[in-house]
Amino acid sequence: MTVAARTLTDQEQRERRAWFRARWERGVAFNRNCRMRMLRWDPDGVEVVLPYAEVLSAHEGVFHGGVISALIDTAGAGAVIAGHDFQKGSRLSTVSMSVQYLAPARGREAVAFARCVRRGRRLHFADVDVRMPDGRICARGQVVVTISGERPGVGDPIEPLTEE
C-alpha cells in the first residue's frame, strides 16, 4: 500500500523556509561557530556573511581557502532550499562543488551571494560569488545538491544565538 504525500499549504511552505533559515544560522554547529549570518534568504537567492577571525585564517588577515569553500557550500545549498518546494522532500546533501579562487580573501568579512540556477527533480544547481568589503570577487563556485526524503526534526525548536 502506498501512502500519498500530504500537500503542504503556502503557509506551511513559508514556515519550512523560515525554519531552514534559522537552522542554517543557528542549528548547524559549523556555521554557528564561524558566526555565519544570513543577510538575505528568499527564493531569488541568499546572502551569507562570514566575519573574519584569526581562527579562520591561512595567513594574517586572509581567510583560509577551505573556509571560503565552506561558505560557498553553505550559501549554494541555502539558495536551493530557500526556494524549494518541500513537497519534494527536505533531506538535502551536497553532491558536488567546484570552486575557483580569484584573489586572496582579505578583509573584515566575506559575503557569499548565491542563487539557484536550475531545479531538477532531485538535483539542484546553485552559482555563488564571494565578495570582499571592497566589492571585488575573491572566489566563485557552483554547488550541486540533492533533495529527497524527509529530514528528521524539521520544525523542531532551534536554540537562539548566545554571545560567547
Salt bridges, closest charged atoms under 4 A:
GLU12 OE2 - ARG6 NH1 2.98
ASP42 OD2 - ARG40 NE 3.14
GLU47 OE2 - ARG40 NH1 3.70
ASP129 OD1 - ARG140 NE 2.69
ASP134 OD2 - ARG136 NE 3.25
GLU150 OE1 - ARG16 NH1 3.22
